[in-house]
Amino acid sequence: MLLDHLFKDFNLDRATGPVIGIRLETADYGSEIPVHQHRQGQLILAMKGGVTCEVSGAIWMVPPHYAVWVPGMMPHSVRATANARICYLYVQPGAARLPAQCCTLAISPLVHELILDMANQPADYDADSRTGRKAAVLLEELAIMPVEQLHLPISDEPRMRRIATMLSDHPADRRTLAEWARLVAMSERSLARLIRHETGLTFGRWRQQLHLIIALRQLAAGQTVQRVAEELGYESVTAFITMFKKSLGKPPAKYFASIS
């Protein structure tokens, strides 16, 4: 289902405040906003459910209480799991010193509450008003939020895109690099070089990052650790938890408890 209808009463071009917020809730099924762009930078905050944002060259995961920053004029699309709750924050050009590239930001409790508050405010407000002063604090704090690497490098190279699509559709596929190379009519060494060139990662590390993105999305949507481990093709729940902890520093239960 497309999310466009949720914006029918929201005209971003007419908004004049340095930062504007809007809150969305999806229905009982997944939703998406197709590829689009706007002059304002956009911060996507997931309060509940799994949200992913795709830009050229990467898919970014937005676990609950983290946010993805998309600079102005960067084409992107957004997908959300069923019953997700999302806050969008739009930052006018030059209003804050935020990264020039897409990234995931770890959001502090203060910034989290300021974002939720901004989503309840009108799009037009005076700089010296109560809302204007809170907006200034929000933008100042937002500029110092830590950057996290919760993304999957992707590529438009046809052979890479084919492998990525097949693994996304069937993440439990455990074919070796040599088997994938035969599938796309390449030598194992050539495919290894191609993957490294296109993503900056080895095949094993790239597939693990894909599993991590899928796992975060499914766990955020309410699936059990055991179910996710099975769907990703891990031999045991323990093996999956070990991968998750090595990647994010905490096992799934503690990771999601820490951002609740």
C-alpha positions as CSV (number, residue, x, y, z in Angstrom):
1,M,0.0,0.0,0.0
2,L,1.3,3.5,-0.8
3,L,1.6,6.1,1.9
4,D,1.1,9.0,-0.4
5,H,-2.5,9.5,0.8
6,L,-1.3,10.3,4.3
7,F,0.3,13.5,3.0
8,K,-2.8,14.8,1.2
9,D,-3.3,17.6,3.7
10,F,0.4,18.4,4.2
11,N,2.0,20.9,1.7
12,L,5.8,20.8,2.4
13,D,6.5,23.6,-0.2
14,R,4.4,26.1,1.7
15,A,6.0,25.4,5.1
16,T,8.4,28.1,6.3
17,G,9.6,26.9,9.7
18,P,13.3,25.8,9.8
19,V,12.2,22.3,10.9
20,I,8.8,20.7,10.4
21,G,7.4,17.5,11.8
22,I,4.7,15.1,10.8
23,R,3.6,11.8,12.5
24,L,2.3,8.8,10.5
25,E,0.8,5.4,11.5
26,T,0.5,2.6,9.0
27,A,-2.3,0.1,8.8
28,D,-2.4,-3.7,9.4
29,Y,-0.2,-4.2,6.3
30,G,3.1,-3.0,5.0
31,S,3.2,0.4,3.3
32,E,5.6,2.4,1.1
33,I,6.4,5.8,-0.3
34,P,7.9,5.4,-3.8
35,V,11.0,7.2,-5.0
36,H,10.8,10.9,-4.5
37,Q,12.9,13.9,-3.5
38,H,12.4,17.4,-2.0
39,R,14.6,20.3,-1.2
40,Q,14.4,19.9,2.5
41,G,16.5,17.3,4.3
42,Q,14.5,14.5,5.9
43,L,14.9,12.6,9.1
44,I,12.9,9.4,9.4
45,L,12.3,8.3,13.0
46,A,10.8,4.9,13.7
47,M,8.9,4.7,17.0
48,K,7.5,1.3,16.4
49,G,7.9,-1.4,13.7
50,G,10.5,-1.8,11.0
51,V,11.2,0.9,8.5
52,T,13.7,0.9,5.6
53,C,14.9,3.7,3.4
54,E,16.5,3.1,0.0
55,V,18.7,5.6,-1.7
56,S,21.1,5.1,-4.7
57,G,23.7,2.6,-3.6
58,A,22.3,1.5,-0.2
59,I,19.4,0.4,1.8
60,W,19.2,2.0,5.3
61,M,17.5,0.3,8.3
62,V,15.6,2.4,10.8
63,P,15.1,0.4,14.0
64,P,12.9,1.8,16.7
65,H,14.3,5.0,18.2
66,Y,17.0,5.4,15.6
67,A,16.6,7.7,12.6
68,V,17.9,7.9,9.0
69,W,19.0,11.2,7.7
70,V,18.4,11.9,4.0
71,P,20.0,15.1,2.6
72,G,17.8,17.5,0.5
73,M,17.3,16.6,-3.2
74,M,18.4,13.0,-2.7
75,P,16.0,10.6,-4.4
76,H,14.8,8.0,-1.9
77,S,11.9,5.6,-1.1
78,V,10.5,4.4,2.3
79,R,9.0,1.1,3.3
80,A,7.3,0.3,6.6
81,T,6.1,-2.9,8.2
82,A,2.5,-3.3,9.4
83,N,1.4,-1.1,12.3
84,A,4.6,1.0,12.2
85,R,4.6,4.4,13.8
86,I,6.9,7.0,12.1
87,C,7.9,10.6,12.6
88,Y,9.2,12.6,9.6
89,L,11.2,15.7,10.3
90,Y,11.9,18.1,7.4
91,V,14.9,20.5,7.8
92,Q,15.1,23.5,5.6
93,P,18.4,23.9,3.6
94,G,21.1,25.5,5.7
95,A,19.1,25.3,8.9
96,A,21.4,22.8,10.6
97,R,24.9,21.3,10.2
98,L,23.8,17.8,9.3
99,P,25.8,15.2,7.2
100,A,26.0,15.7,3.4
101,Q,25.4,11.9,3.0
102,C,22.7,9.6,3.9
103,C,23.3,8.0,7.4
104,T,21.7,6.4,10.4
105,L,21.7,8.5,13.6
106,A,21.4,7.2,17.2
107,I,18.8,9.5,18.8
108,S,19.1,10.7,22.4
109,P,16.0,10.8,24.7
110,L,16.0,14.6,24.5
111,V,16.1,14.7,20.7
112,H,13.5,11.9,20.5
113,E,11.0,13.9,22.7
114,L,11.7,17.2,20.8
115,I,11.0,15.4,17.5
116,L,7.7,14.1,18.8
117,D,6.8,17.5,20.1
118,M,7.6,19.1,16.7
119,A,5.3,16.7,15.0
120,N,2.4,18.2,17.0
121,Q,3.3,21.8,16.0
122,P,2.1,23.9,13.0
123,A,4.4,24.1,10.0
124,D,4.6,27.9,10.4
125,Y,5.9,29.6,13.5
126,D,8.0,32.6,14.6
127,A,11.6,32.1,15.4
128,D,11.1,33.9,18.8
129,S,8.0,31.8,19.7
130,R,8.1,28.9,22.1
131,T,8.0,26.5,19.2
132,G,10.8,28.4,17.4
133,R,13.0,28.2,20.5
134,K,12.4,24.4,20.8
135,A,13.2,24.1,17.1
136,A,16.5,25.8,17.5
137,V,17.5,23.4,20.4
138,L,16.4,20.4,18.3
139,L,18.5,21.4,15.3
140,E,21.5,22.1,17.5
141,E,21.2,18.7,19.3
142,L,20.5,16.8,16.1
143,A,23.8,18.0,14.6
144,I,25.8,16.1,17.3
145,M,23.9,12.8,17.2
146,P,26.3,9.7,16.7
147,V,26.3,8.1,13.3
148,E,25.6,4.3,13.1
149,Q,26.3,2.1,10.1
150,L,23.0,0.2,9.8
151,H,22.9,0.0,6.0
152,L,23.4,-2.4,3.2
153,P,25.5,-1.3,0.2
154,I,23.7,-2.2,-3.1
155,S,24.6,-1.9,-6.7
156,D,22.9,-1.4,-10.1
157,E,25.4,-3.8,-11.7
158,P,23.2,-6.4,-13.3
159,R,24.9,-9.5,-11.8
160,M,25.1,-7.9,-8.4
161,R,21.5,-6.8,-8.6
162,R,20.4,-10.4,-9.5
163,I,22.3,-11.9,-6.5
164,A,20.9,-9.2,-4.2
165,T,17.3,-9.8,-5.3
166,M,17.6,-13.5,-5.0
167,L,19.1,-13.3,-1.5
168,S,16.5,-10.7,-0.4
169,D,13.7,-13.0,-1.6
170,H,15.3,-16.1,-0.1
171,P,17.7,-15.1,2.7
172,A,18.2,-18.7,3.8
173,D,20.0,-19.4,0.5
174,R,23.4,-20.6,1.6
175,R,25.1,-21.0,-1.8
176,T,28.8,-20.4,-1.7
177,L,30.6,-17.7,-3.6
178,A,31.7,-20.3,-6.2
179,E,28.1,-21.4,-6.7
180,W,26.9,-17.8,-7.2
181,A,29.8,-17.2,-9.6
182,R,28.6,-20.2,-11.7
183,L,25.1,-18.8,-11.7
184,V,26.1,-15.5,-13.1
185,A,28.7,-16.9,-15.5
186,M,31.8,-15.6,-13.8
187,S,34.9,-17.0,-12.1
188,E,34.8,-17.0,-8.3
189,R,37.8,-14.6,-8.2
190,S,36.1,-12.2,-10.7
191,L,32.9,-12.2,-8.7
192,A,34.8,-11.6,-5.4
193,R,36.5,-8.6,-7.0
194,L,33.2,-7.3,-8.4
195,I,31.4,-7.5,-5.0
196,R,34.4,-5.8,-3.3
197,H,34.4,-3.0,-5.9
198,E,30.7,-2.4,-5.8
199,T,30.1,-2.6,-2.0
200,G,33.4,-2.3,-0.3
201,L,32.8,-5.6,1.5
202,T,33.7,-9.3,1.0
203,F,30.8,-11.5,-0.1
204,G,30.5,-13.1,3.4
205,R,30.4,-9.7,5.1
206,W,27.9,-8.3,2.6
207,R,25.6,-11.3,3.0
208,Q,25.8,-11.0,6.8
209,Q,24.9,-7.3,6.5
210,L,21.9,-8.3,4.4
211,H,20.9,-10.8,7.1
212,L,21.3,-8.1,9.8
213,I,19.0,-5.6,7.9
214,I,16.3,-8.3,7.4
215,A,16.6,-9.4,11.0
216,L,16.3,-5.9,12.4
217,R,13.2,-5.3,10.2
218,Q,11.5,-8.6,11.2
219,L,12.3,-8.4,14.9
220,A,11.0,-4.8,15.0
221,A,7.8,-6.1,13.4
222,G,7.3,-8.5,16.3
223,Q,8.7,-11.8,15.0
224,T,10.5,-14.1,17.4
225,V,14.2,-14.6,17.4
226,Q,13.7,-18.3,16.7
227,R,11.5,-17.6,13.7
228,V,14.0,-15.0,12.3
229,A,16.9,-17.4,12.7
230,E,15.0,-20.0,10.8
231,E,14.1,-17.7,8.0
232,L,17.7,-16.6,7.6
233,G,18.9,-20.2,7.4
234,Y,21.0,-20.3,10.6
235,E,21.7,-23.7,11.9
236,S,20.7,-22.7,15.4
237,V,19.3,-19.7,17.3
238,T,22.6,-19.5,19.1
239,A,24.5,-19.0,15.8
240,F,22.1,-16.2,14.9
241,I,22.4,-14.5,18.3
242,T,26.2,-14.6,18.0
243,M,26.1,-12.9,14.6
244,F,23.7,-10.3,15.9
245,K,25.7,-9.6,19.0
246,K,29.0,-9.4,17.1
247,S,27.4,-6.8,14.7
248,L,25.5,-4.6,17.1
249,G,27.2,-5.3,20.4
250,K,24.2,-6.8,22.1
251,P,21.9,-9.9,21.6
252,P,18.5,-9.1,20.1
253,A,16.6,-9.0,23.4
254,K,19.0,-6.5,25.0
255,Y,19.3,-4.5,21.9
256,F,15.6,-3.8,21.5
257,A,15.2,-3.4,25.3
258,S,17.8,-0.7,25.2
259,I,15.9,1.3,22.6
260,S,12.4,0.8,24.0
